Amino acid sequence: MAFKVKGKVKSGKGTRGGSPSKVKCVKVWTTWAMKKAKLIVHWGFIPLVIVVGMNSEPKPPLSQLLSPV
């Protein structure tokens, strides 16, 4: 079983070693950003619908917004 080490990885000399670490950094960052976006959308969608419903005309009571019918 291999363990991953967090932090900067030092590579060889020159520009040769710099490119793969930049690509890995971008992949890690985009994965992190997508996980956070998924979490925000997952937990924020229903409250957003309730807030938009409360600000619409005619103003329904909260119980009417939360009922399935």
N, C-alpha and C positions, 0 to 999 in steps of 0.2 A: 504494500500500500504506500503510495507516494503522497507526500504532503506538499501543498503549495505554499510558497513563501511570498508574503505581500511586501510591496516596496519596489524600489527601482532596481532594475536589473542592469548590471554593467556588462557591456559586451566588448568585442574586440576593438582594434584600432581603426581609425578612419571612418568614412561615411558608410561603409559596408554594413557595420553593425547597427547604425542608427536607424535605418529604414524599418527593419522588422519590429523594433521596439515601438516606433511611432504607430505602426499599423496595429500592434497589439494594444497600445494605449487607447487608440480610437475605438477598437472593438470593445474593450472593457468599458469605456465611457458610454458608448451607445447602449450596451447591454444594461448598464446601471440606469441610464436615463429612461430606457423603455420599461424597466421594472417599476421605476417610480411613477411613470405616466400611467401604467396599467393600474397601479394601486390607487392613484388619485381618481382615475375614471371609474374604477370599480366602486369606491366608497363615496364618490361625489355626485354620481348621476341622479339618484333618487332625491337627495336634498336639493339639487338644482331644479329638478322638475317641480318639487313642492314650492320652492321660492318663486319660480316663474308662474306657477298656478296662482299663488297668493297675490301676485302683482298684476294679474289680468283683470279685465272687466267682463262681466260683473264679478265682484269679489266673493268667491265662495268661502264658506267656513272651512276650517282645517279638517273637521270630521268628514266633510263631503269630498275633500281632496284625497284623504287617506282610504276611503271606502272603495272596494273593488268595482262597484256598480256605478 
